[in-house]
């Protein structure tokens, strides 16, 4: 007889937990998140609950450290005109008295970072208009700029945390002092049925956020349960999943026999305890684990890809190889039905490589070089394969950078106004929504808290954000956010 306590404990370790991550959110769970009655967005007239899904999968690209909106997607020539002057010496002194400054929740004093910097710092790169839409994009994104007509740039994001707990806040919608909460990827995992029974629904690539700033909680499910956590993948066909590789010296036949023996014992117990859902899940987890052991290595094996495809993603070049491989793997996962693919860039064991307190020009130009061609390659490849229409790509970071200088050649953290962009999955192309003021300080037009991005994603997947909850776990209204209707095609 199998001890039930040992059985449940065992499911939290090794391949069992990985398998369970793609198991328990099946089609039965998916039905919970589509509302039975309409929930109208009164401003837009959109029936959120019954809107047909425009996207099947999400590729979530997160830049760790805080990418400067001012040197990427929010062109502010006034910074050049008034460079070296304090904000009080310019026509924009009112930004320092704005009510928006009260958004920040200061929970600890950092003697070095997170301040309002008042001496304006000029732009460190040029800008040009691109595409038929004429979107302003900086010169550090030459490949992505060719996709200007596919992008919807939201220039009016804001968040509360002026330190890097904002990384966690962007993924959960809640400030770090509130505790840990389910992330957007875990909600998608919870809400949708599987498109491929052999692969996880929520996959994570790249080095995660450091412990200082949320750590693994930026892709975990918290109270939803570990079965909805993101599953970390390595791009090594010989060992892509932790704990899943067949032990050395164990043949496939022997492993199959072991699984069959365990399965037989589990099914005997299931006859005795027919109402034990955990036991039923355990049975299915072993079956899924075996299938994943076969499917995952094939997914991250690029040997069948053409040289032209590898070059498209920049895999042949040293600077773009790592992120290019992740983008190609993301495309292959979308093809195979993975629902949510979360890719981190810039993790360095601390706040993140994008944290440009000094040497912004050299740092950002290098980091943009690493990801510009791979992201453009992903968009090109998705489009030419007919996948972009059903794949929502989101590029984001925790906050922007200050209009003022720090340490002579850098910018500080800036939660009051910054940019993200979306593409594909029923999103308008060539679109700019929202605006910051003339020096990029405050989001002043069509302001959006971070969970509005979450709500937009769920909406495009056909899910009603307001039905995404668990009994006994009250969610605040701001946790749900509102779909950004202006960027929806």
N, C-alpha and C positions, 0 to 999 in steps of 0.2 A: 504493500500500500504506500502511495506517495504522500509524504507529509505536506499538507496544504501550505503551511507557513513556509517551508523550504521551497515549495513550488513557486509561490509568489515572490519570494526573495530572489530566486534564481532568475526570474524574468526581468529583473532590474539590472542584470549584468550581461556583458558580452553580446553575442549575436542575438540573444533573445530580445534585449531591449531595442536593438536596431530594427529587428523585424517588427516588433510591436509598434514602432513609430509609423510604419506604413500599413498597419493592420486595423486598428480599432476605429479609425475614422472612415468607415465604409459608406456604402450607399445609404444605409439606414440613418447614419449620422447626418449625411448631407441634407436629407429632407428637412431636418430641424430648422435650417437657416433660411428657407424660403418661406416668407410670411404667407399665411392663408388668406389674409385680407390686405387690400391695398394700403400703402403708407405713402401719402402724397407729399412731394416736395412742393410746398405751396408757392414758393417763389418761381420755381422752374416749371411746375406742372408735370413733373416726372413721377411716374409710378415706380418708386424704387423697388418695391417688393416683387413686382411682376415683370420688371424689365428683362428682356431676353439678354442672356450673357453675350457680351461682345468678345470676351477673352477667355481662353482656356488655361493659360499659364502666365506666370509673372517672372521676369528676370529683374531682380532688385540689386542695383549696384550702389554700394555705400562707401564713400570716401571718408576715411577715418582721420580726424584732426581738425576739420573745418576748412573746406575749400573757399577761397576768396570769390565771392560773387562779383566783385569789382574787376577782377581780371579773368572772368570767364563769360558770364551771360547777362551782365547788367552794366551796360556802358554808361559811364558818368564822366563826360568831358570836363565838368566843373572841377573835378579833382586836379586836373592839369592846370586849369586857369588860376586856381587859388592855392596851388601847392606851396607849402611852407607857411601859410597863414593859419592862424588859429580859427576855429569855427566862429568865435565871437567877432572876428574881423571880416567875416564874409556876410553876404545877405542871408545866410542860413542859420543864424544864431538861434532861431526858435527851436531847432531840433533838440537843444540841450534843456529845454523847458517843457518838452512834450509829455503829455500824459502817458504815452506809450512806454516811457522809461520805467513805469511802475510794473511792467509785465514781469520783470526779472524777480525770481525768488532767491534772494541771497541767503545761503545757509552756512557759508564758511568764508573766512577772509583769506584771500590769496594775495600776498604782498606784491606779487609780480604780474599777474595776468587777470583778465576779465574786467578791465577798466574802460571807461570812455576816453578815448585818445583824441585830443582836440587839435593837434597840428596836422593839417591835411597832407596826405602823402599822394604823390602823383601816380597815375596808372603805370604799371611796369611792363605793359605790352600794348600793342595796338589793337584796334577793332576794325572790322569791316562788315558791311551788309552782305548777306548770303541768300541765295535761292530766289525764287520768284516772290517769296514772302518778305524778303529784305530783312531777315532777322540779324540783329547785331550779335556777333560772336567774336571772341578774342582770337588773336593770331596764334595762340597756343593750342588751338583746336582745329587745325587745317583739314583733317580728314572728317571729323564729325561735322564741320561746317558744310560739307557737301550734302549732308542730310538735313539741312535747315528746314526744308519743307516737310519733313517727317516729324519734327519736334514740336512739342507744346511746352514752352518755358513758363513756369510760374515764378514770378519775380517778387512775390509778396509774402513769403513765408516768415513766420516768427516762432520763437520758442521761449522758454522761461529761463533755462539754466545757462549762466554765462561761463560755466566751466564744463569739462568734458563728460559730466554726467548727462549732458545733452545728447550724447550718442545713444544711451539707453532710452532717453525720453523720445527720441525720434522713432524708435522701434516699438515702444509700448504706449506712448502718449502720456505717460505719467512721470512726474519729477522723481529723481532718485530718492529723495527723503520719504516719498510715499511708499516705498518698498518695490518689490518686483511684481510684474504683471505679464500676462501673455503678450507676445509680440505679434506683429502683423502677419508674419509667415505662419505662426502657429494658429492664428485665427483662420487663415485660408485652409490650412491642413485640417482643422476641426470642422470647417464648414462644407468642404467639397468631397465628393466621392473620388475614388481612384480612376485614373485613365490607363494605368498599367499596374497590374497586380504583382509584377516582379520588381518594381522599383519604389523607393520612398516617394512620398508626395512632396516633402519639404527637404531640400538638399542645401548644404552650406559649403562654400569653397573659399579659399584664401584664409589667412591668419585672422582669427577673430579679434574683437575689441579686447584691450587689456583689462585686467581686474580693476584698475583705477576708475574705469569709466563704464562699468556694466558687465564686462567679461562675457562669459557664455550666455548670460541672461539676455543678450541682444538677439539670440535666436532660440530662446527656450519658451516653453508654454506655461510655466509656473502652475497655477491652480487647474489648468485644463488637464494636466497630467503629462508625464514624460513621453507618452506615446505620440504627442503632438509636437515634440521638440524637432528642431532641424537636425538632420543627420549629416555629420561632417564627412566629406569625401576628399580623398587625395587623388591627384591625377597620375596614378601609377597603376597600370593594368595588373601588375603582379600583387599589389596590396592596396586596393582603393578604399577598403572599409576596415576600420579598426575591429579587431577580434573576429573577423569573418573568414580570414584565409584558412584553408584546410591545414591542420598541423602537419609539419614535415614528417614524412614517413607514413601518413595515413592516406590510403588510396580513396578514390571516389566511391568505389564499391563498398569499402569498409565504412565510410562515412554514411553512405546511403543505408546500409544495414543498421548502423547505430540509430539513425533517425527513425527508421521503421520500427525498431524495438521500442524506442521511447514513445513513439506514436501509439503503438499497441497498448503500452501500459497506461498512457494518458486516456485512451478511449475506454479502457476497462474502468478507470476511475470515473469517467464521464457517465457511464451507465449508472454508477452508484450515486453520483451527484449531478443529475441532469440539469439543475437550475444554476449551476456554478458557472457564471459567465467568464470568470477569470480563467478557469480551466479550459473552457472552449477557446478562449483567446490564446492560451498557451499552445494548444494543439495547432491552431492556425499559424502561430508564430514560427514554429519549427518548419512548417511547410513553406512559409514565405522566406524564411532565412535561407533555405536551400535554393529557392528560385533566385533570390538576390545574389547569392554567391556566384551564380552563372551570369546573371544579367548585368550587374554593376561593372565588372571588368570589361565587358564588351562595350559598355557605354563610354568609358574613358580611354578606349583603345583607338588611336587615330591612324593606325596603319593602313586603313582602307580609304583615307581621305587623299584627295589629289594634291599635288604640289601647289597648284593654283589656289586651292582652298587654304592651305597652310600659309601661303604668302599673303592672302587676303587678310588674315588675322594677325599678320606680323610675327608668326611663329618662327620664321627663319632668321629673325633679327634678335640680337641679344637683349636690347632694351625692352622689346615688346613680347618676348617669348612667353614669359610666365602668365601675364594677363591674357595674352592671345590664346593660350591653351585653355584658360578658364572660360573665355568667351566661346570658343569652339565647343567645349564640353557642355556649356549652357545650351547651345543650339541643339546638340545631340540629345540632351535631356528633354528639351521641349518636344523634339520629334518623337520621343519615346513616352511622352505623357506625364513627365514630372510637373507638378502644379506650381511650385514656388521654388525658385533657385536664387539663393542669396549669396552675393559675391562681395567680399571685403577687399578693399585696397588701401594700403598705407599703414597697416599695423606695424608698430615698431617697439612693442613692449611697454609703451607709455601712452601719451596722449594721441599719438598718430603722426605720420610723416607730413600730413597736410597742415599741421599746426605751425603756421608761418610767422612766428614772433620775430624772426630775423631771417635775412637772406631769402625774402619771398621770391624774388625774380629767379634766382638759380634753382631754388627748391621746387616752386610750382612749374617752371618750364620743364624740369626733369620728370616730375610726376605726370604731367600732362602727356609728355612724350611716351611714357609707359602704357598709357591707356587709350590715347586718342585713336590710333589706327585699329586696335582690337575692337573697340566699341563700334566704330564705323564699319568694320568688317562684319561684326555681328548683325548690324542693321541691314547691310547689303545682302548678307547671306539669308537672313530671315525673309527679306522681301523677295529675293529671286526664287526662293523655295515655296512662296505662297504662305509663309508662316507668320509674317509680321502682323497681318490683320487679326490674328487670334492670339498673339503674344504681346503682353504689355511690358514694355521695358521702362524701368524707373531709375533715374540717376539722382542720388541724394547725398547730403552731408549734414552734420549736426547743426551747424550754424555758419555764418559768413565771417568776414574779417572787417575790422574797423576802417572807416574812411581815413582816420588819423594814423600816424606812424607810431611804431614801437621799436625801440632799440635801433633807431635810425633807418633800417632798411626792411622792416617787417610790419605786420598788422596784427592787432590783438583779436581775441574772440569777439564775436558780434551776433547776439541772438535777436536783435531788433528788426532785422530785415535781411533776407538772403534768398537764393534761387535753387530750384530743382527743375528737372525736366522729365517729361513722359513722352513715349512714342509707341505707336502700334496699338493693338487691342481696342480699337474703337475710339481712339483719341484723335482730335484734330491735329493736322500737321501745319507747320508754318504759323504757329499761333503763339502770341505773347499774352499772358494774363497777369493782371496785377502790376504794381509798380512801387518802387521806393522813391524817396524824395530826391532832390537834385544831386545830393552827394552820397546817395545810397545808404543813408543812416536808418531811417524807419520805413517799414512797409506801411504805405499810406493809402493805397488804392486796392480794394478787394483783398483785404488781409486774410491770411489762412494759417491757422494753427496746424501743427504737424499731423494731427489725426484726420484732417481733411484729405490728405494724401491717402491715408488708410481707407477712408470711406470711398474715395474715388476708385481705388483698386477693387474693393469688395463689390461696389456697384457694377463695375465692368465685368466682373466674374459672375454677375447675376445674383449676388447675395444682398440681403437686407441687413445693413449694419446694426439696426436697432433690434434685430432678433438674435444677434450674436451675444449670448449671455448664458451663464450657468446659474441654476437656482442656488440661492444663498450667497451669491457673489455679486453684490450691487455694483453697477458701473455708473459713472458720472456721465452727464450728457456730453461733456467734451470728449470723453473716451470714444464715443461713436464717430464724432466728426460729421461733416456734411460733404457729399460728393461735390467736386468743383465742376458744376454743370457747364461752365463756359469753355472748358477744354474737351468736353465730350462731343464727339461727332454726331 
